[in-house]
């Protein structure tokens, strides 16, 4: 096998490996977002940057409050509120009125 084919093969293997790692993180994130109690225990007191490292970029930001919105695997909104120091103060499911 010539050097060019070896490089292409190595790049393909590394890409596949990176994709598998990414899928696992997404799965772990959804599991955490599905269990509000475990999520609250894990993130209460940590900074917004640490939350973003753990859960990724939020789906949205709150208007009027300092908070981030994520969606769990059931497409329910999970809201993370921050205190004046930028640390997680409260985690809860969004309660939208029934239509």
C-alpha positions as CSV (number, residue, x, y, z in Angstrom):
1,X,0.0,0.0,0.0
2,X,1.5,3.3,-1.0
3,X,1.9,6.3,1.4
4,X,-1.1,8.3,0.1
5,X,-3.5,5.4,0.6
6,X,-2.2,4.9,4.2
7,X,-2.8,8.5,5.0
8,X,-6.3,8.4,3.6
9,X,-7.0,5.2,5.6
10,X,-5.7,6.8,8.8
11,X,-7.8,9.9,8.2
12,X,-10.9,7.8,7.7
13,X,-10.3,5.8,10.8
14,X,-9.7,9.0,12.9
15,X,-12.9,10.6,11.5
16,X,-14.9,7.5,12.4
17,X,-13.5,7.4,15.9
18,X,-14.3,11.1,16.4
19,X,-17.8,10.6,15.2
20,X,-18.3,7.7,17.7
21,X,-17.0,9.8,20.6
22,X,-19.4,12.6,19.6
23,X,-22.4,10.3,19.5
24,X,-21.6,9.0,22.9
25,X,-21.4,12.5,24.4
26,X,-24.8,13.4,22.9
27,X,-26.3,10.3,24.3
28,X,-24.8,11.0,27.8
29,X,-26.1,14.6,27.6
30,X,-29.6,13.5,26.8
31,X,-29.6,11.0,29.6
32,X,-28.5,13.8,32.0
33,X,-31.1,16.2,30.7
34,X,-33.8,13.5,31.1
35,X,-33.1,13.2,34.8
36,X,-33.6,16.7,36.3
37,X,-32.6,15.6,39.8
38,X,-29.3,14.2,38.6
39,X,-28.7,17.2,36.4
40,X,-29.4,19.6,39.2
41,X,-27.0,17.7,41.5
42,X,-24.3,17.8,38.9
43,X,-24.5,21.4,37.8
44,X,-25.7,23.4,40.9
45,X,-22.9,25.8,41.8
46,X,-20.8,25.5,38.6
47,X,-20.3,28.3,36.2
48,X,-22.0,28.9,32.9
49,X,-18.9,28.0,31.0
50,X,-18.6,24.7,32.8
51,X,-22.3,24.0,32.0
52,X,-21.5,24.6,28.3
53,X,-18.5,22.3,28.4
54,X,-20.7,19.6,30.0
55,X,-23.9,20.0,27.9
56,X,-22.7,21.8,24.8
57,X,-24.2,25.0,23.4
58,X,-27.7,25.8,24.7
59,X,-30.7,25.7,22.4
60,X,-31.7,29.2,23.6
61,X,-31.2,31.9,26.2
62,X,-33.8,33.4,28.5
63,X,-35.0,36.9,28.1
64,X,-35.3,38.8,31.4
65,X,-33.4,36.2,33.4
66,X,-29.9,34.8,33.2
67,X,-30.4,31.3,32.0
68,X,-29.9,28.8,29.2
69,X,-32.5,26.5,27.7
70,X,-31.8,22.9,26.5
71,X,-34.1,20.2,25.2
72,X,-34.1,16.6,26.6
73,X,-34.8,13.5,24.5
74,X,-38.6,14.0,25.0
75,X,-38.2,17.5,23.5
76,X,-39.1,19.1,26.9
77,X,-37.4,22.3,27.7
78,X,-34.9,22.2,30.6
79,X,-33.9,25.6,31.9
80,X,-30.7,26.3,33.8
81,X,-30.8,29.6,35.8
82,X,-27.6,31.4,37.0
83,X,-27.1,33.6,40.0
84,X,-25.4,37.0,40.0
85,X,-22.0,35.3,40.2
86,X,-22.7,33.3,37.1
87,X,-23.1,30.0,38.9
88,X,-26.0,27.6,38.5
89,X,-28.7,28.4,41.0
90,X,-31.7,26.4,39.8
91,X,-32.5,23.7,37.2
92,X,-36.1,23.0,36.2
93,X,-38.4,21.8,33.4
94,X,-40.2,24.6,31.6
95,X,-43.9,24.7,32.3
96,X,-45.8,26.0,29.3
97,X,-49.5,26.4,29.5
98,X,-51.6,23.8,27.6
99,X,-53.1,25.1,24.4
